[in-house]
């Protein structure tokens, strides 16, 4: 999978060089390229923002650098990329979104800062690829970078081969609409706290039904909204 990221803080994405995704990049499973939006400016101050038409607080990202960056990265490429703009005003990012996007051969992430990107950029981008505005949740971050880091991690680990043992992907929270069951390891007693005896019983059927019950109980307690669906 090819992933391009456009940001005015490209070094934030240095963290993608470590751990599982770092290995996937080294092995060529993920081809991640991070671009500095300011490289697509032409003035001495490398300006990327300006005041909003109609007035109001804050600054808006100018369309011209975005147009040049998108032309360079997403223009005329085959197949057309999915172009994701992280935004608290976007559709909600879920495990289903991560699965869907993990099927795309080419993702482009455009990270906005300030009060947002000039709205015309989204329309222009839709001429180059499939545009998605995506939010991590109902809270506000200062910019899209941290949200895109989270999305790349959630998507990248679903690309075949990135996670060594594919079985560890199926038993996770959210994969079956329920939260994950609790896990324990040795010792069997730790600071007077015992591991649930069923897990030591060797009875695989009993273990499986206990885990299922735990999943349902936890989901009811912590995330009743998930059971409603
Ligand atoms: Cl995707 N971007 C920003 N700036 N804030 C957010 C978000 C995204 N998701 C939740 N809050």
Boltz pocket constraint, residues with backbone or C-beta under 6 A from the ligand:
constraints:
  - pocket:
      binder: B
      contacts: [[A, 85], [A, 86], [A, 87], [A, 88], [A, 112], [A, 134], [A, 135], [A, 136], [A, 137], [A, 138], [A, 139], [A, 140], [A, 141], [A, 142], [A, 143], [A, 144], [A, 147], [A, 148]]
      max_distance: 6.0
